[in-house]
Amino acid sequence: MYYRKGYTRKQLAQEVNISLIYIAKIEASLIFKSVSLTVLSKIADILDVSIDKLIKKL
């Protein structure tokens, strides 16, 4: 996705310590309601965006 700031899905998943399938499902909004705040926070920190901006991109 365009908001990954150069990270591939695989790299982002590794940085957040989640599976590649899980990050793909988050991006596809298939499991967004069950994503923990901790995971969202880690993704937002790595991408240097606020959680609300991250959510809007998903």
Secondary structure, 3 states (H helix, E strand, C coil): CHHHCCCCHHHHHHHHCCCHHHHHHHHCCCCHHHCCHHHHHHHHHHHCCCHHHHHHHC
